[in-house]
Amino acid sequence: MTEFLFPTSLVCIEGPDLAGKTTLYNDVHRHTGFKWNIQDRSFLSMVCYARQYGRDESHHRTGLMRELSNLNNRLVVVIPPEDAIVARLKKRGDDFQDEESIVHLRKIFVEEAAAIREFPNVLVVKKALSKPDLAEACVKFLEGTEQLRVEEVGQFIQKFVHAQKRQEATVDIRLNLSRKDRFSDIMIHPTEGRYYNEIIQKTSTTIMNEIEGKNPYDRPQGIDSRRFYYSSDSCIASVHFLIRDESLRVLSALRSTDVDRNASADLKFLCHLSTHIVRRFKWPCKFVELDLRFNCAHVRNDLSIEDEVSEI
């Protein structure tokens, strides 16, 4: 049974004042037994309040994009109907907002949420849901994202990049694997299989040489070495293997990724490489954490598949 998981690093609950964020925060924790790290507000609020008070919001917009470009962060934006927010204001008041300002603030949140609602790690709720239904929708979104298959995580990256105005982004992603997980079918990929086999061969040779002391120091490397490292000027630029506390952390940087052609395939290959190396060298690792940075994940429509392969 696979241990593959696309885990949640941080959940941010957002929305205008009186949207019900605190109630949702408590209801999700109550429903899940404090399963996730939930934060009240993110850079989205900083953008919206900067607009409300007439401040420059450009720095906060940059922060919001960096926050969302880590796809293990998930954002839930709750924007109740205007009449519901006004009714809550009249019933219990607010330390900062009056009726005019709360309506204006809600409008700002609606506009800003519209700009990010296509991001796959963002859930925008504008319906007037009951408290239990709202919590259920939130939990379903979070659990569903965590349980995606590796190909679906590739599509997740693809959707995120397509949602950018420039259709280009730097993307961070973390996956949890087990040494038992197998993704070997990726090695017969019709266009990338040979490239992937070359990486596995070079990586295995590099690690074996380090273990045997065939390095500039003539020093055999132990399991805690920092020298188990593959590098290249190709699209998969580097893979670093660090064994700590019976876990293997694999840090990989991808220089350039055409998300429509290669995101799912490269992601699946790096999962395969990680678990293959654990088994190949019989490392005593129960868990594998794969940390990936797509330096330039982009949409490219000017090349044929054959041209794209030749660029590697």
Buried (B, 14 or more C-beta within 10 A) or exposed (E): EEBBBBEBEBBBBBBBBBBBBEBBBEBBBEEBEEBBEBBEBBBBBBBBBBBBEEEEBEEBBEBBBEBBBBBBBBBBBBBBEEEBBBEBBEEEEBEEBEEEBBBBBBBBBBEBBEBBEEBBBBBBBBEEBEEEEBBBBBBEBBEEBBEBEBBBBBBBBBBBBBBBEEBEBEBBBBBBBBBEBEBEEBBEBEBBBEBBBEBBEBBBEBBEEBBEEBBEEEEEBEEEBEBBBBBBEBBBBBBBBBBEEEBBBBBBBBBBBBBBBBBBBBBBBBBBBBBBBBEBBEBEBEBBBBBBBBBBBBBBEEEEEEEBBEEB
